[in-house]
Amino acid sequence: MAKFIRKRVTNVRNDIFSGVTVALALVPEAVAFAFVAGVDPLVGLYAAFMVGLITAVFGGRPGMISGATGALAVVMVTLVAKGNAMGNPDENLGLYYLFATVILMGIIQVLAGVLKLGKFVRLIPHPVMMGFVNGLAIVIFISQLGMFKKTVEGNKIWLQGNQLYIMIGLVALTMLIMWGLPKIKQAQKLPEALIAIIVVSTIAILANLDVATVGSFIKDGGGEGLKGGLPILHLETFSKIPFTWESITFILPYALILAAIGLIESLMTLNLIDDLTETRGNGNKECVAQGSANIITGLFGGMGGCAMIGQSIINIKGGGRGRLSGIVAALMLLFFIVFGSSYIEQVPIAALVGVMFMVVIGTFAWSSFRIINKIPKTDLFVLVLVSALTVIFDLAIAVITGVIVSALVFSWENAKRIRARKTVRNDGTKVYEIWGPLFFGSIAAFNEKFDVKNDPESVEIDFIESRISDHSALEAVSNIVEKYQSAGKTIYLKHLSEECKQLLYKSNPKFKEIIINDIDDPRYHVVENPEAFN
């Protein structure tokens, strides 16, 4: 019992410390993503708070952090701009179109969870996962390089001289603390990210260093500051946005894209956290929680969100494992917005950049370099392709492309495995023993195995070592039978599954005369619409 209590106390302490660290890192990211989307910083901060809190309480993956993300923001910027152009510029209709789209996005995500579509994340191959992780690490790294710039007369220019050296020094110090603290036995249980932020902030404030802070970052982006109040219900969205076919056709494509990106990023992050913690989350439950969070966020004036891989890894590396870590992060973020804005605005951006650089190092799958010569070239191609597309475009395009390419490669490789062993019985019957999967990719090779013109009067096709997988395969079997019968020859089919037989019987009753029923007939289903032959 004492051991159980100690473990629980340790988990609570780790969750709290880790949650505070995540909240500090969430502030500049939420603000940055709001600027990317073309909305006020508070719209991003409120989204980070509401989405983070709801998913932490009801989500399918304890320890996973959700909030406003860049993957969604890059889609939202076009939505907001086009929305503003649809009405009076002073009305700021783009913001209200954004809120309406986020609500619809949430409804779509809830439906995906109810329909249990979260299980389809299992279809994502490992090379795609590695490519996603590597690409995302590169994206996070590139996004942090922007912090080494300053705004001069409305233009972003690279830091130079002492400002650059101080920035690099503080980033390096943050990384050194995070790297070295866990190596000290007495300090292994301390939250290294939080301590690094506090130490670097203290040095910057006491030494009065000329460095960018969270406050200056917000003001450079056009914001007035971090100070805000509690989120309020934005019912005027429904009066500002006309309920017309034009409005629906405008927001629906954006809602579908945002829902897809949000679910893919969340489910893949869930899988990654599963691997890191050696536990298993619930993808369908996460879909419902994410969708519900986005509906509420849209109603209360937030830009919506999904799982954040960078913040989630910060949380896991900091010892956060339970729902408490996400709850603490969300509540602390709200506390910063309402009460602690003056203190958070003094945190140097360099400290947060250092934390994110350590996240990049921890996120990137360095093992991918070691296995370059140990995996099939096609898998290596998919890994590199997904990494590149994640950087160039976005996560959804990268993952969907990776899955499609992997499926095509799989189909091509299996299409080459179809074989036919030919023997002739004493009675003159020629037997074709088919080996390998018969599906849309292998039917061309399957048809080449037969010599209808020169075969004897009696032919038997044995599928004991084969498997008819889809409608294309059934059509191929039906066509080869017709060719033999048109040539005036007798043909029999053997060792078909019960479902194959029923589908062939339904297509043509003549199959009842040529299919040999055997006690060794296999049992498997066909990826087939039973009405396909009607």
MIGU-503735 format. One record per residue: x, y, z of N, C-alpha, C in turn. Coordinates in pm, whole numbers, plus 50000, padded with zeros to 5 digits. Each point is the difference from the previous one (the first is absolute). Layout:
N
XYZXYZXYZ;...
// end
This chain:
534
500834988050000499175012050000500875012650000;501074999750080500915011550006500645002549863;500374988949933500615001149867499005006049901;498744995750009498965005149912499795014950023;499985004350126499785014150033501175008449950;501244994950020501185007449954499975001949849;499594989449929499935000849855498965010249955;498845000050071498965009549965500445014350025;500675002250114500495013450034501025004649898;500894990949960501025003449900499355003749867;498994992249960499315002949874499325013650003;499385003350115499335012950014501015011349990;501144998650069501045010349996500535001949857;500274988949933500505000949862498975006349907;498734996250018498945005749916499885015150020;500105004550124499875014450030501175007849941;501224995650029501185007049949500035000049847;499694988549944500014998949855498915008849938;498845000450064498915008449950500345014750000;500715004650104500425014150007500995003149887;500944990849977500975001949892499305001049864;499064991149978499265000049873499235013149984;499395004850107499245012549993500895011649958;501235000650054500935010749962500354999249852;500224987849952500364998249859498805002149907;498784998150054498805001749918499745014549962;500405009250088499665014149978500535005349867;501324999649975500475005749872499514992149878;499834986850016499534992049886498565003849964;499145001150101498605003649974499925013949939;500825009250049500025013649946500504999849855;501074992549975500584999249866499004994249901;499304989450039499044993749910498805009149974;499645008250100498915009749979500425010349896;501255004450007500505009549901500024993849861;500394987249993500024992949871498594999649941;499024997350085498614999149953499385013649973;500675010750041499495013449975498935004450098;500094995250125499025003850102500725005250123;499245005450096500565005650123500664989050084;501105003250072500674989850082499084992950099;499025007350055499104993950098499174988849937;499735000849870499264989449932500794987050003;501325001149984500864988250010500164995150142;500145009450093500194996250141498744993450057;498835005549967498754993950047499844986049943;500384998249874499914986749938500924990250073;501235004350029500954991450070499454995950137;499375009550069499444997150132498824990349991;499025003249916498784991949996500234986149940;500694999549886500274987049939500884991650092;501015006450061500904992850091499274994350120;499115007950059499284995650121499024988849969;499205001649896498964990049970500624986749959;501035000449916500624987449958500784993450114;500545008250090500714994350115499044992350090;498785005150013499014993650089499324988249931;499615001749875499174989949933500704992449887;501225003749965500694994049886500384985550021;500474993849894500354985850004501464997350028;500805010550027501434998050022500495009150113;499984995050126500545007950110501465003749973;500345012450033501375004749980500215007049867;499034999049908500135006849871499465014150012;500725009749943499635014150009499415004649868;498885007050010499355005449880499885015150011;499895006649886499865014549998500005005249858;500155013049985500085006049867501294995649933;499914995949873501194994649931500245006949867;501264999449957500385006249874499394993049880;499834986850010499434992349888498605005049966;499235003950101498665005449977500065014749961;500945007350060500085014549978500275003549854;500844991949933500345003249861498804998549907;499024991850040498764998849922499055011450036;500015003850127499075010250048500285013949943;501275002849968500345013449952499255003249872;499864990449910499265002149875498515001650029;499494991950092498595000950039499665013850054;500835005150090499755013150062500085011049895;501014999449913500175010349897498825000249904;499564988349953498864999449908498705004050070;499894996450127498805003850077499895015050015;501135006750025499995014650012499605006649870;500394993849888499715005849868498544998449961;499254991650072498614997249963499025010350055;500485009250084499095009850058500705013250022;499425008250082500605012950036501284997450080;501155005649957501264997750071499955003550148;499165009750036499915004050140499274989750086;499244991049937499244990050076500874988450046;501194998249938500894988950038499304986549988;499324998049888499234987749981500904987649995;501245001849959500914988649992500124992850132;500025007650110500104994050133498764991650031;498835005049963498764992750028499874987749910;500475001249876500034988149914500944989450059;501095004650061500934990850065499314992650114;499295007450085499314993650112498964989849951;499245003649895498994990849945500684987649941;501145001849934500724988749941500544990850108;500505005750109500534991950110498894991650063;498805005950012498864992450054499674988249909;499925002549869499694989349904501124989649999;501245004650008501154990950009499854990650120;499585005650113499824991950120498904989649984;498915003849933498904990549975500504988349916;500785003049895500554989549914500904990650080;500815005650089500914991750080499244991250099;498935005350058499184991950090499384988349923;499505002749880499424989449917501054989449968;501245004349974501084990549972500244990950119;499925005650121500174991850120498844990750024;498775004949978498814991850019499984988449902;500455002649877500054989649897501254991250012;500815002750102501204992150031501015000049884;500195011549940500975001249891501435001550051;500145002050131501345001450056500874987749981;499374988449983500764987649984500804999749871;499625008649902500704999849873501435005450010;500345005950114501385004550019500954988050003;499444987950027500834987950000500514996849859;499365005549899500424997349863501245008149960;500435009050087501165008249967501274992050023;500794997549895501214991850012501085006950085;500944991950048501065005450086500885010249927;500374997949872500795010449932499285013449993;498674999749988499235012449999500085006750137;499904992050106500125005350136501375006550021;501054993149958501355005450016500175012749917;499475000049879500085011949915499245011650061;498844997250058499195010250067500765006150116;500614991550082500755004850117501205008449956;500754995249902501165007549953499595013349935;498954999549918499545012249935499525010350100;499274995250102499485009150102501145006050082;501024992150028501175005250073500675011149919;500114998049870500605010249913499145012549996;498674998249993499085011549999500135008050129;500054993050114500145006950129501325007750003;501084993749951501315006549999499975012649913;499444998949880499955011549909499155011250059;498884996350065499135010250059500725007850110;500914993550072500735006750107501075009449946;500474997749879501015008949941499445014049981;498685000949982499365013149988500155008550124;500254993650113500195007350126501355007450004;500894996749905501295006849993499925012449910;498785004549975499795012249921499325010650086;500125012449958499315011050067499295008449896;499005007550044499225008449910500585014149996;500355004349880500525013549980499205006549888;499265010650036499175007149903499074990649922;499454990750074499044990749940500604988149930;501324999249995500684988949933500754991550101;500054986949973500724990650086501444998749949;500965002950088501414998649963500714991650106;501104993349961500734991550093500705008550106;500044994550120500755006650107501485000549963;500685010450047501425001549973500745004550126;501314998349998500845005150108499674993950134;500025008650104499804995450138498644993550020;498965005249934498674994350015499984985449956;500674997249889500064986249950500804991250095;501155005150048500854992050088499304997050133;499295010050053499274997950127498894989749980;499295001349887498924990649969500544985749992;501094998349925500604986749985500484994850135;500615008950079500514995950131498894995250094;498875007350002498894996250089499344987049952;499884998549867499454987549946500894988350038;501325001849983500954989450033499974996850149;499885010350085499944997850145498754992050036;498885003349939498764992650025500174985249963;500574997749884500204986349954500994992650090;501045007050045501004993850087499394995850133;499155008750057499334996650127499104987949981;499224999949891499094988849976500764987149973;501185001049937500804988149973500734995250125;500525009350078500854996250112499264996650128;498855006450023499294997850127499624985450023;499464992949899499664985950024501214991050026;501195004849967501214992050022500505001150143;499475009850076500345001350142499034991650080;500534990350072499164990150067498985006650093;500435010150075499125006450097498925008649933;500195003149870499075009149933499194993249891;500074986649995499354992949890498485001649999;499405002350116498555000950008499495014349985;500925009549983499605013949987499565002849855;499045009249981499535003449864501045008749929;500854993949918501145007349943499585011549909;498904998549927499565010749911499555012350079;499214997750105499515011050082501165007150071;500944992250053501155005950069500845008149901;500194994749880500785007249899499345013449965;498685000149986499295012449969500145010150113;499874995350125500115009050116501415005750011;501034991549985501405004550012500335010249892;499674996949876500325009149889499215013050012;498744999350042499205012250020500605008750109;500424993850108500615007550111501275007149955;500844992949927501255006049950499695011849909;499054998249909499665010749905499445012350070;499174997850101499385011350072501015007150088;500794992450079500975006250092501115007149925;500424994349888501095006149922499485010649903;498685001649996499385010049912500474998449855;499944987449953500484996949867499015004849894;500535004449889499175004749888499594987949916;498944993350043499524988049930498505001049976;499544992649900498564999449972499314991950110;498845004550042499224993150101498634996449943;499224992650079498664996549954499195012649974;500155010050087499275012649984500375007449873;501315001149973500445006949878499614992249875;499974986850013499604991549887498555002949961;499135001350100498595002849973499835013749937;500735009850053499865013749948500575001349860;501104992749972500575000249865499024994449897;499174990650046499034994049909498745008149982;499915011450071498835008649985499024998950115;500304991450098499124998650115500255010850103;499035001750090500125010350103500584994550130;500084987150011500534994150123499274987050030;500454993550107499464986950035498755001150086;499775011550061498925001550096498644997549937;499204992150066498654997249951499124995450115;498774996549970499084995150101499554986049967;498934995850064499464986849972499335000149863;500054988849927499334999649869498495001450017;499375006749904498565002350007499334993549879;498724997350015499234993249896499775009649882;500334995749878499875008449881498784995549919;498825002750055498774996249928499765008749877;500705011749994499805008549884500514993749871;500784989050014500474992949880498824995849914;498924995550066498844994849926499185011349937;500135012250050499305011249939500865006949894;501324999450016500915006449905500134991949871;499984986650014500174991349883498634996249945;499695003949879498684996449943499904985049975;498894994150042499814985649981499484997749859;500925000349903499664998449859500854988949940;499594995649881500764989649930501415004849968;500135012949970501315005749971500934998950121;499485002950119500804999250122500424985650029;499054990849980500294985850027501074994949905;499855003049872501004995249902501355006850021;500015011650064501265006850027500754993650116;499284997250110500704995150120500174984750002;499134992649927500064985450007501354994349955;500575004349886501314994449961501085002750104;500005012150056500985003250104499794991350123;498734997950037499704991850118500484985749980;499794994549879500454986349971501524999050005;500695009749940501474999950000500545001250142;499465009450076500455002150138499724987750086;498834993949981499664988050077500964988849968;500324998249872500934989349960501395002450056;500495012449986501345003150052500044998050151;498975005150069499974998750145499984985650047;499184991649934499914985950040501284992449969;500585002649881501244992949965501115003750096;500165013050026501075004250092499764994650140;498765000350045499694995250136500224985050012;499514992349903500114985450009501454995449984;500765006949916501404996249985500815003950123;499685011450060500645003750126499634990150109;498754995750001499554989950096500834987349987;500214995449876500814988149977501435002050048;500555011949976501375002950043500114999750152;499025006150068500015000050147499804985850053;499194992149930499844985950038501364993050000;500795002449895501314993649990500955004950109;499965013050030500905005650100499684995150141;498714998250029499584996150135499704985250014;500034992849885499694985649998498624997250059;499085008849967498594998150039499165002049873;498694998550013499155001349882498845009550029;499845009949909498895009250010498814995349919;498945007950004498754996749930499785010549891;500234996149874499915009449889498605005449978;498984991650011498625004549977499555009750109;500404997250121499675009050111500675013549980;501234999849950500725012449973499325008149890;499484993249897499285006949893498795007550055;499234993350086498815006350059500395011750088;501054998350080500445010750090500525012049920;500804997349896500535011049918498845007549933;499054992549946498865006349934499175008450096;499734994450117499215007450101500745012650043;501314998950017500815011750039499945010849894;500054996149873499965010049893498645006549987;498934992550026498665006049998499905010950107;500444996650122499945009750110500945011749974;501194997149946500965010649970499435009849897;499354994749897499395008749900498915008750060;499234994650092498935007650065500555011050090;501184997750059500585009650093501145008349938;500075000349868500945009149936501434995449994;500214987049978501364994749984500204995149858;501274998249962500314996149862500064984949980;499614992350101500024985449987501404994650015;500114986750006501324994150017499964984949992;501154994150028500154985450001501234996750085;500434987649997501154996050081501265007049950;500895003250094501265006949968501154990550034;500694995449897501044990250024501155005750083;500385012549973501115006050074499695001250148;498835005750033499615001850140499754986550067;499464990649924499764986750058501314993350040;501025001549915501304993850033500655007350117;499865013450007500495007450117499354994350126;498704997549991499274994950116500494986050039;500134991249902500424986350029501444999850052;500885007749936501405000550046500105006050140;499065008950034500005006150133499354991250107;499554988249962499414990950098498495000250004;499365008549916498555000649999499414987649935;499184992850073499414987849947498474999850011;499475007250097498574999350025499245011949943;498704999750018499145010949953500305013050075;500534998750120500275011950081500985009449931;500984994549927501005008549935499345009249897;499104994549920499305008149901499075010150065;499344996050108499105009150072500785011550060;501144996950063500845010650059500505009549892;500434994649886500495008549891498925009649953;498774995049983498905008449952499635010650104;499904996150126499625009550105501085010450023;501274995749994501105009650016500025009949884;499684995349881499945008949885498915010650022;498844995850050498935009650030500445009650110;500734994850099500515008650109500945010649943;500884995949908500925009549938499235010949926;498944995849928499215009649922499325010150090;499434995250112499165008550085500825007550105;500964993150062500705006150115501515001849981;500644990649934501475000150000500645005249874;499265007949923500525004449871501285008150013;500095008450102501175008750014501264992050026;499874988750067501194991650028500384991549879;499014994349936500274991449884500605008149886;499575012549987500525008449893501505002850015;500554997750120501435002450023500874987849968;499374988449973500774987949969500685001849865;501334998049993500715001649872499564989449899;499845004249878499674990649893501114989649986;501235003950029501144990849987499824987650086;499425001650121499804988550088499024990249938;498945005249941498994991349939500544993749871;500835007349926500634994449880500924988450039;500755001850109500874989250048499234987550035;498855001850066499144988550033499534993149873;499575007849900499504994149876501114993149922;501245005450005501124993349933500264986350063;499864999250132500174987050065498864990549963;498815005649977498884991949952500314994549861;500595008549915500374995749865500984988350007;501015001250086500994989450015499354987150049;499055001450093499324988250053498964994249906;499485008449909498944995549909500574992949878;501075005349945500554994649875500424985450019;499604991549906500344985750007501424998049945;500995001950085501404999049956500334985949951;499214990450044500244986149955499764998349851;499285009749938499744998949857501305000749919;501045006750053501295000249931500694986450010;499814993550115500674987250024499414988849915;498735001249965499334989049929499905002449850;500685010549950499905003349857500314987949912;501064992850035500414988649918499404986750047;499085000850097499444987750057498534997949967;499375009949938498574998849968499855000349848;498874994949948499775000549854500065014349947;500505001549878500135013249939498655007149989;498944992149980498675006149990499595006450132;500304993250113499705005650131500815012650025;501254999949958500865011750016499455011749918;499534996949879499415010549914498775006150067;499134991650058498795004950067500385008650119;501004995850077500455007550118500455014049959;500865000849898500525012949955498885008449939;499134993649922498895007149936499095006650103;499604992550103499105005350102500695011450077;501284998350031500745010750069499995012849918;500304998649870500075011749913498635006749985;498954992049980498675005749980499485006650127;500374994750116499615006350127500605014050009;501245001549956500685013050005499455009349893;499814994949878499615008549887498525003850005;499144990350030498555002550000499464999450142;499354989150036499504998550136499884985150033;499644997550123499954986350051499004991449924;498815005349973498954992149936500444995149862;500535009249918500474996249867501114989650009;500925002150094501144990950015499554986050038;499134998950099499574986950048499154992849896;499055007249940499144993749899500844995249882;500955008249955500884995949890500834988050039;500555000150122500814988850047499234987050005;498765000750048499164987950008499684994949860;499685009149908499684995949862501204993549934;501185006350012501224994449939500324986450062;499874998850133500274987250066499034989349952;498735003649984499004990349952500314995649858;500415009549914500324996549862501234990949994;500995002950083501214991650005499644985950046;499154999350105499564987150052499264992049892;499115006949929499244993449894500924995049889;500975008349962500924996249894500824987850038;500515000050125500824988850045499184987150007;498775000950048499154988150011499514995249863;499885009549906499564996249866501014990849932;501265001050040501054991949939500094986050061;499214997450104500134987350072499024989349954;499195002949900499044990149952500754989249920;499754987550030500674988749934498964989549961;500374991649904499124989049960500844987649974;499764989450078500694987249979499104991249915;500534995249887499184992749904500374985150000;499004991550013500194985549994498884993949916;500254987949949498994992849920499744986550065;498734997350029499624987250063500014988949897;499874987850052499974988149912498825000249904;498895006350044498815000349913500075011349897;501135007349999500195010649901499575013850046;499475001350121499585013150052501225008350039;500045012449951501095008950036499605008150124;500884999950102499705006750128500915012250014;499375011550025500745012350032499895002450151;501094998550073499995003150144500505014450016;499095008950041500315014350009500615003150136;501115007349999500695004250123500055015450002;499745005650114500105014550016498655006949999;499975012650046498725007450010499505004249862;498714998149976499375004249875499155012350030;500445011549947499305012550022500215008849878;499515012450004500025008549881501405001649940;501034999650083501355002149950500614987649935;499494988250030500634987749952499204992849892;498855005549960499164992649905500644999149860;500815010249962500674999349870500974988349996;500804998450109500934988850008499234986750009;498865000150068499164988050013499514995449863;499535009249919499484996549866501084994249910;501255004750020501114995249916500384985550028;499564994550113500394986350036499274989449916;498895003849936499144990049933500235000049848;499924988049947500144998249854498714993349950;498965008049985498674994749967500024992149869;500705005049902499994993949866500634986150000;501124998450071500744987349995499724990650117;499205004350095499694991550116499104988449957;500014988950076499134988449968498545003350021;499164990149974498565002150007499505002250142;500754995450099499575001250140501085007450079;499575010750072500925008550076499435002250140;500895000150098499595002750139500915010950058;499395010050064500775010750067499834998550151;501114997950069499994997550144500535012550072;499175005950087500365012350072500414997450144;500444987950034500314996750139501115008750057;500965004149917501105008450047499855014649954;498815003449961499745013749956498845005850082;499755012649976498905006650071499395010449907;498734998649973499305009849917499585011650089;500575011749970499925011050097498945010349969;499665002249872499095011149969499154997049876;499215009949960499094998649887500774997749870;501165006749984500814998249879500434985649985;500364993750111500424985949996498844990949961;498825002750055498824992049964499675001549851;500135012249949499765002249857501014992449915;501274999850047501044992849925499694985149994;499554994250114499644985850003498824997449907;499015008950005498824998549915500385000749852;500905009249965500425001649859500784987849949;500884994450085500804988649954499114987849980;498984998750087499044989049983499275001449868;499605012349969499265002449876500864997049877;501285003050007500914997349887500094985049972;500154992250108500094985349982498694994449946;498885004950054498714994949955499715004149855;500455012149963499815004449862500834991549903;501124994550052500844991349917499494985750001;498884997550066499404986750004500694990550094;500675005350101500734991550095499335000250137;500254989250076499414998650133500985005550103;499485008350093500855006050103499334998650135;500834997550103499514998750137500825009350090;499345005250103500675008550100499984992850134;501105000750072500114992550125500605008850110;499594997050122500525006650120499755015250000;498755003649973499565013850016499305001550134;500095012050059499315002250128498495000649976;499254998450105498545000049989499485013249945;500635011050041499555013149951500295001449851;501164995249954500325000449857498944992249921;499664988350049499014991749931498675007349987;499545005950110498705006749999499995011749902;501115007549996500075011349908500024995449855;500714989049972500034994749863498654994149961;499354993050095498664994749972499045011449966;500175011050071499095011349980500245006449863;501254999849955500325006149870499484991349885;500084986750018499534991049893499764986150060;498794994949989499684986950059500844988549945;500635001949882500804989249940501174995850089;500425009050090501144996850085499694988450096;498704997450025499634988950089500424986549940;500174999949869500364987449933501514998049990;500765010750015501444998649977500845002050126;499375004250113500745001650125499954986950078;501164994950036500104987550076500015003550148;499024994950074499965002350144500884989850070;500785004850095500984991350067500015003450148;500274990250082500055002250145501145009350039;501035001049912501145008550029499855014249943;498795003549957499815013749948500375010350107;500775010249961500445010050099498865009050043;500245007250109499015009650050500645013950003;499535008849918500445014050001498945008349930;500055012850024499035009249939500655007349883;499185005649914500485007549885499655014750021;500965008849967499735014450007499105003349881;498734998550023499064999849887498635004650045;499345007949919498605003650021499144988549949;499204993550088499204988549958499085003249882;499705013049978499095003649891500765002649870;501324998150001500825004049885499614992849873;499524987350011499704992149881498565002149953;499235007950076498595002049961499895009549881;
// end
